[in-house]
C-alpha cells in the first residue's frame, strides 16, 4: 500500500495521508481503528455503491471492533442538494450521532462532497474519512477538502473547505465502475497533464489504449501522479486564493455546460468540452500554438471523451451560466488559459463575445 502525505497547516492538524493500493479495505479498517478518530462511525453512500459494497465494508469495519452504521441516498448528481444533506442529518440524529462521531464518505464525488459538507457543519464540525470509489473521486474530489452542494442557480454554491482525516484509494473499486464513470475520471487526469505535467500528458498519449482497458498497474501509476499533482497544488494554496485556481482549467465553461444541460451531461463530458473551449480561447488570444491545441483535442478524442458542445445547448444560456460562476470576483470572470501544455495562467480579461464565439464554434 502506497502512502502520500498532504502537508497542510500543522497548527490546525489538517495534514493527512492518502493510502493507495489494490484490495486495501482490511488495512483501511486497521488504520481507522488505530487512529481512533471517533467513538462511532456512520458510512454515507449512495444507493448504487451501497448495493455493490455497503454490506462488505460494514462487515470489515465491524470486525475491527468499530461501531458502524450506514446511511444512503439515491444515486446521481440530482441528489447533491440541501434536501439530501438534511436527510443525512436526520438519520445521523436518529442514530445518536454526536461530536464524538465521524462520517465515512463511500462513493464518488457527489457522496464525498455531501459527506464533507455535512461533517463540516454537523455540531460545528466532526471528522470524516474519504473512501472514493470512482476514478474522478480518487484523483480529484477526495483530495483537498472542498465540500459543497448544488443549488438550481449553479454547482457548489453552498460549501466549505474542510479536510478529511484520511483518504483510502482502493483500485479494486475501478473494476465495477461503469464506462461512463470511468470516462469522467479520465477527463480530470488529462487535465492534470495539460496544466502541470507534460510528461504525464505524453504518457497518456502513448498508453491511451491500455488505460481505457483499465490495466491496473498503469492506472496505479497515473492515479499516483495525479494525486501528487493535486496534493502539491493544495499544499501551496489550500483555500484557493490564487495558485489553486489552475485546477479549474476547463471548469468555467464546463460547469456552465453541465448546469445548462440540467446535469444531463456528465461532469467529465462537460469538463472535456470546457477544456477544448479553453484551449481554443487560448489560441485565439495568441497564447497557445495551434499544434498544442490539436494535441489536446486529439488526446480527448482518443480517451473517448467529447470535444464538441451539443446544439441543443444555446450559447446565450451557457454564457449566462458563466456570468453566475461562483468563482467570479465582481464582474470579473477568471478563466484558466494556456501558454503551452504544462504552463497555465489565470486571465480575467476574456471578452464575452469571444467566449460566445468559441461556444458557437464548438457546437456540433
Secondary structure, DSSP 4 states (H G I P E B T S, - for coil): -EEEEE---GGGT--EEEEEESS-HHHHHHHHHHHT--SEEEEEEEHHHIIIIIHHHHHHHHHTT--EEEEEE--SGGG-SHHHHHHHHHHHHHTT--TTEEEEEEESHHHHHHHHHHHHHGGG--EEEEEE-SHHIIIIITSS-B--EEETTEEEEE--B---SEEEEEGGGGGG--HHHHHHHHHHHHHHHHHT-HHHHHHHHHSHHHHHTT-HHHHHHHHHHHHHHHHHHHHH-TT-SSGGGGGGTTHHHHHHHHHHTTT-S-HHHHHHHHHHHHHHHHHHTTSS-HHHHHHHHHHHHHTT---SB-TTS-HHHHHHHHHT-TT-BTTB-PEEEEEETTEEEEES---HHHHHHHHHHHB-
